[in-house]
Amino acid sequence: MVSSVLPAPPYPVRRGWGDPRWLVALSLLIALALLAPLLLVGLDAAQAGWTEIHRVLFRAYSWQLLVNTAELAVVVTTLSALIGTAAAWCTERTALPGRRVWTVLLVLPVAIPDFVVGYAWHSLARTLIGLPAAALVMTLTTYPLVLLPVAAALRRADPGLEEAARSLGVSRTATFRRITVPQIRPALLGGCLVVVLTLLAEYGTFEIVHFQTFTTEIFTEFQFDQPAAGALSVPLVTLGLLVLTGESLIGRRGPLSRTSSQAARATPRGRLGSAMVPVLAGLTVLLGLAVGVPLGALIYWLRSSQRTTLPAAATVGQATWSTLTYSALGALVAVLLALPVAIMAVRRSSTTRRVIERGTYLTQSLPGVVIALSLVFFALRYAFPLYQTSLLLIAAYAILHFPLALVCVKASVAQAPPRLAELGRSLGACPVTVFARVTLPLIAPGLLAGWCLVFLTAVTELTATLVLAPTGVQTLATQFWAYQSEAAYGAAAPYALMIIAIAAVPGALLGLWFDHERRGRLAISGGGS
């Protein structure tokens, strides 16, 4: 799923690195461990009994939850597709003044947690609730998930086809509809599917604006009726799997791309002319709503008052340390688990290997609350000493964000020339020495990028943290949530600002890595022409 948003490996898959069976077996064990929550959800629901499942799933309120989820998905996905595609077109295909600055600014909403944006809007307009509020907030936070893959597709698309259409007298609108859209369609649909998965997993924003979905109801039921929460997890997981299946089918149809002789050509950028002012005004308004309002609201509440009757369970410093510790460990575990799976997938292609690798992406379809409930069920039934320990929270972070680590690690492993490792072994060095001195330095940038990406998403994770955080431990997200739940907006603001500040660091490193990957692809393509 994340492959629709993140850059694809710029080099073809390497062959001939050997075929150690232990690597396949290890990858299979990792895949089974990652998919264990699916089995645990089923066991949890089964233990509730068919009577309880029928009562929960076939009541009128559950149907309303499904309707709410479907309505929101249609509205947000449509708006995100329109905004993301338009923004990508402006930055990639027009002579937009300050284009590189706009490119960075338009992606900034990714670094601001959805629940912080929801808090900002609701704290300033308390009457903004329900579907309109949820649609507004989620559109402003998810349009970059469409912008990123569409922009990448536009960079890869063949400009000659569009030039030929224009030379034949076809209008710009018709050229875009008949030539450009077919080239970017897989990226556009892939981004839309990621948006839908994000909506299925979201909890904080919907709770703040009083919009009920399966995730919010599961979290509520978990506190009072755990069997009902397990039963409600079944349709939510099913929806996620259906979305992931759709992404798999779409992913088989790759977009039209440039040939090696065309890759070095710069894509012509059209002049905006009289549209310059409306375009700049539109982008400014978009950034004002998506970035300006959240930051402005946080600064406003920070300066207004931080008084609250709710005692602070953790100071900003203590919550920051807990957040950094758990997020860093979760990211480290995810990267370490992704490394053997990436090496297995790159070394040689086979049906077994593809099934194992693809199976690990299924965790992307599981919302954080479902992962948390499955781990709670596992601890209570089979490993009670682990209950209310930090190990469960770290495991949840690793399971939830494993696909993000795998995409980055696989990209770097695919670039590492296998002949260097073979040369090291031919000189008598043992495989461990060759890996440590030859392979590891080559793939280190991808390992760091994977760690940063998982760390970034773990810092902003809310639902799994609320369920699994050990007693007495508060992260930035949970302490922010405690304050905003009591409408103590001033007290909540410092925690939200610290989340954004922390997320900006790995975000900047990721931007440098992806930009380096892009320059490397262009240099290689240009050299090959």
N, C-alpha and C positions, 0 to 999 in steps of 0.2 A: 504494500500500500504506500509506504513512504517512498518507494521508488518512483512514484508519480510526481513527487515534489522535489526530491533531492537529485543531484546530477548523476547520470548513469556512468559506470566505469568507462573512461575514455579509450581503453585499449581492449582488444579482443581477449577472450579467456585463454589463459596459458594451458598448454598440454604437456604431458610427459614428465611430470615431477614425481613419478612413482605413484603407487596405489596402496599405501598402508591400510590394511583392513581395520586396524585399531582406530584410525582417524574417523572412518565411517561409523564404527560402533560408538565412539565417543560422541560424535555429532548426533547420532540417533538418541542416545541417552539424554543429551541436552534438549533435543526437540521434545522428547516425552516429558521431561521435567517442566518445560515451558507450557506444554499443553495440558498438564495436570489440572489446572483450574477448570477446564472444560468438564473433565470427569467429576471433579469435586462439586461443581454446580449441579450436575445431574444427580449425584448421590444425595446432595442436600435437599433437592426438590423431591427425590424419591422417598426420602425418610419422612418428609412432610405428609406423604400419602396422597392418593388420587383425590380424595374428598377435599382436602385443603387446596390442592392445585386447582381443582375445578371451581371451588368457591372464589379463589383469588383471580383466576384468569378470565372467568366468564361472568364476572359482575359488570355492571354498567360503567363503573368508574374506570376499570381497566380498558374498556373500549374507548372511553374518553381520553385516557392517556395515549392510546395509539393514535387517535385522531389528532391530538395536540402535537405529537411527535411528527406525524406526516405533514401537517400544515406548516409547522415551523421549518421542516426540511425543504419543502417546496419553495417557500418564500426566501429563506436564507440562501439556499443553493442558487436560485435564479439570480438574486441580487449580487451574490459574490461572483458568479460567473460573468455577469455584465460588467461589474466594476473592475474585477481582476483582469479581464481581457482588455477592456478599454485602457486601463493603466499600463498594461504590458505593451500594448500597441503604441501608446504615446512615448514610452521610454525606449522602445526598440526600433520603431519605424518612422519616427518623426524627428525633425531637427529641434527638439525641445531645449530651450535655454537651460543650462545647468542640469543636463540630462543625468549625469552620474550622481549628483546630489539628490535629485528626485528619486532615482533608483534606490538609494539607501533609505531615504525617508519613508517611501511608500511601504517598505517592509518592516518598519519599526513596530507596528502593532503586534507582531509576532512575539516581541519581547515583553509585552504587557499582558499579564494573566487575564483571562476572560472575566474571572470573578472580580478583579480590581476595576475593570472597565464598567461592569455592572454596578458595582458599589458607587463609582464616581457619578454615573448618570442618575442612579436612584437617589443618591444623597442630595443631588441638586434639584431633582424634580420627583418628589415623592409620589406624585400621581401617575408617573410613567410606570405602568405595570402590565402584566399579561403578555399576550402575543406580540403587540407592537413593540413593547420594550425589549422582549427577548430577541425579536427579529432585528431590531436596530443594533443592539449590542453585539450579537453574534455575527452580523454582517460586517461590522466594523473590525472585528477581530479575526475573521476567517478569510476575507478577500485575498490576503497575501498568499494563502494556500493555493489559490487559483493563479494569482499573478506570477508566482515563481515558476511553475512548470510551463505556463503559456509563454512567458518571456524566453525560457530556454528553448522551447519549440520554435519560436520565431527566429531565434539566432541560428537554429539548425536548418530552417526551411530554405528551399531553393528560391532565391530571388529572381532567377531567370524566368520562371513560370509567370510570376506577376508582371515582370517587364514585358513578356510576350503578349500577355492579355491586354496590357495598357496600350502597346503599340498597335493592336488590332482595333482600338477604339472602344474597348470595354470600360465602363465607368469604374471609379474607385470602389463604389459600394458593391457592384456586381463582381469585381475582381476579388474583393475580400470574401464575399459569400461563396463564390464558386471555386476559387483557387486557394485562398489562405485558410479558410475554415477547415477544409479537408486535411490540410497539413498539420494543423494544431489540434484537431478534434481529440485524438487520444490523450494528449496532455490536458486539454480542457476537461474532459470527462473524468480523467484520473484525479485532477484537483478537486472537482465537484464531489467525487466519492470520498475523498479525505475530509471534505467539509461535513459530509453527512456523518462520518464516523465521529468527528469532533462533537457534533450535536448530540449524538447518542450517548457520549461519555460525559457531557457537561453536567455539572451539578450546581456549583456556586452561583453562577449568573442567574439560573432559573429560580433558585431559592430566594435570591435577593429581590427579583422582580415579580415574585409570586406567580410563576408559570410552572405548572405541574407536568412532568414527563415521567417515564419509567424510572429514570435514575433518581429523581427527587423522591419518588414514592418508595423506591427500594431502600433508600437511606432512612426514610421515616419509619418504615416497617421494621427495619433492622433493630431499632431502639425499643420496639414494643412487641413485635411478633416476628421472630427470625424465620420460622418456616414460611410465612407469607413473603418475606424478602427473598428467600430462595426460590419460591415459585415464580415471583415476578422477574427473577433473573433469566429465566428460560426464554421468554419472548425477546428480551433485550439482547441476549447472546445470539438468538436466531436472526434478528435484524442485522446485527453486526456481521455475521457469517454470510448473509445474503449480499450485503454490500461488498464484502471482500471477494465473493465469487464473481460479482459483476466487474470488479476491478481486474480480476484475472482474465476474464473474457475480453475485456477492452484492451488489456495490455498485450494481447497476442497480435493486435493490428497496429504495427508501428507506423509512425508518421513518415511522410516523405521527407527525405533528408538530402543534404547536398552531396554531390560526388566530390572526390578528392580534388579535382580541378576547380571546383566551385567554392571549396571551403575557405580558400584564402581571400576570396572576394568580399569586400565590405558590403553589407546590405545597404542599399540606397535609402536615405532618410528624406522623406518628403517634407516640404516646407508647410508650416501651418497657416501662414498667410493671415487672413481675417479671423481664423479660428484660434489664433494665438491667445488672445485675452480670455475667451471663454474656457479654453483648456487649462490655462494657468489658474484661473479662478476656481474651476472645478476641482483641480488637484489640491489647491489650498484649502478649500472647504472640506474635502475628504480628510486631509491630514489634521485639520482643526477638530473635526468630530472624533477621529480615531485616536489621536495622540494628544491634541491640545486640551480637550475636555478632561480626560483622565488625569493628566499631569496638573492641569489647572485646579481641578477639584481637590487633589491630594495636597497641593501647596496651600489652597484656601483653608482646608480643614486643619492643616498643620499649624497655620498661623492664627486660626481662630481660637481654638481651645482644645486642650488635651485632657480636660477633666473627665473623670468617670467614677462611678461608684463601684465598678467591677475591679476587684484586685488584680494586679498584674501577676499572672502565673509565671511569666518569664519576661525579663527586660529585652530590649531590642538586641543587645549584645548576646545574651544567652540564647535567644531564639535564632539569631544569626549563626552562632556556633553549631547549634543542633541541625539547622538546615544545611550548612556546609558539610558537616560530618556525614549525615545520612545520604545526602545527594551524591557526595563524592564516592562513598562506598558503593552505593547502588550503581553508579556509572562505571566504577571499576569492575564490579562483578559482571555487568552486562558486556563490557568490552572483552573481558577474559573468556566469557562463554561464546562470544561471537567469533573469536579468533579461530578456533578449530573448525567451526562450521564454514567460515569464509574460505579457509585453506582447502577444505574438502570439496567445496563447490567449484573452486577455481582450478584445482589440479586436474580434474578429469570430469567429463560430463557423462551422466548416465541417468536412467529413469529413477533409480533409487536415490541418488544424490539430489536430484531436482525435487523429489517428493519431500525428502528430509528438510532441505533448505526452505522450500515453499511452506512447509508446515509450520516453521518457526514464525512466519509472518502472521499466522492466525491470531497471535496475541495482540496484534494491533486492533483487532475487532472487539476486544474485551474491555469494557469500561473499567475505570479504576475501582469503582464500588464493587463490581463483580469479582475482580481479582482479590480485593480485600475480604469479601465474604467467603470466598473459597478457602483462603488461607486461615481465616478464623475457624471455619468448619474443620479443616485439617488439624489445626492445633488442638481444638477441643476434643476431637474424636480419637486422634492417633498420636499426637505429640504435645500433650498438655504443658510440659515444661517450657515449650516455645511460646506459649500464649502470653501476650503482653510483653514481648521482648523486642529488642531492636532488630533481631534477625528477620522477623516477619516483614517489617517495613522495608528493610534493605532488599529482601527477596521480591517484594511487590514492585519496587522501583525497577529492579533488573528485569522482571518478567514483562512489565508494562512497556518498557522502552527498549527491549532487546532489538526489535527490527531497526530502530534508528542506528544503533551501534553496528549492526550487521551491514547495513548499506555502506557506511563509511569505511569499515574495515575491509569489506570485499573489494571496494574500489581501489584501495591501496595494494592489496594482495594481488589483484589482477595486473597492476603495473610493474610489480617486482619481476625482473628478468629471471626466469628459472635457471638460465645457463650459469649465472654467478653462483648459485647454490650448488649446482652440479660440479662446477669447477672446484669449489671448496672441498666437496666430498672426494673428488678425484685426487686431491693433494693429501688425502689421508686424514682430514679433520672429521671428527665425529659429528653426527647430525645435530646434536645439541649445540656444539660450538659453532657450526655453520649457521644455525638459526640465530644464535645470539650475536654473532659478529657480522653476518651478511644480510640475512633476511630481515631481522628486527629493525635495523636502522633504515631499511628501505620502506618498511610499512609503518614506521613510527608516526608520520604525519596523519595517516588514516586512523591510527589508534587514538591519537590525541583529538582528532576531529570527532570521532565516535564518542569519546569520553565527554567532550564539551557539549555535544548535542543531547546526550542522555542527562548530563548534569543540569543543563538549561531547563529541560522539561521536568526533571524531578524537583527542582527548586520551586516551580510553579504548580506542582501537583497538590490537590486539595483533598479529594474524597478518600483515597486510600490512606492518606496521612491521618485524616480525622478518625478513621476506623482503627488503624493499626499502631498509631503512635503509643509508645509505652506510657504507663501511668506516670504523671509528673513531668513528662517531656513535652515541650511546646516548640514547634517550628514557627517560622515567620508566617506561613500560611495559616496554621491553626490559631495562632495568637491574634492575627488580623481578623480571622473569622469570628473569634469569640467577642472581640470588641464591636465589630460591625453588626453582629447579631443583636447587640444591645443598643444599637443606634449611637454608639460612642464613636462617631466618625473621626473626631480629632485624635482620639487615642489610637485608632486603627491606622491612621495615615502614615506614621513613621515605619510601621512594618511593611506596608505596601510599597513605599518608596525604596526601602532596603531590598525588597524582592526585585524590583526593576533594576536597581543599581547592580545587584549581583548578576542578574540575567544578561546585562549589557556586556560583561567581560567575555564569557564564552561565545556570545553572539558575535562579537567583533572578531574573535579568533576563527569562528566558522566562516565569516565573510571573507577573511584573508585566505583561508584554505580553499574555498570554492572558487575565489577569483584566481588563485594560483592554478587550480585544476583547469579552469577555462583557458587561461593563457597558455598552459601546456598543450591543450588540445589544438588551439589555433596554431601554435608554433609547429607542432608535428604535422598538422594538415597542410600548412603552408610549405613545409619542407618536402612533403610527399608529392606536391604538385609540380 
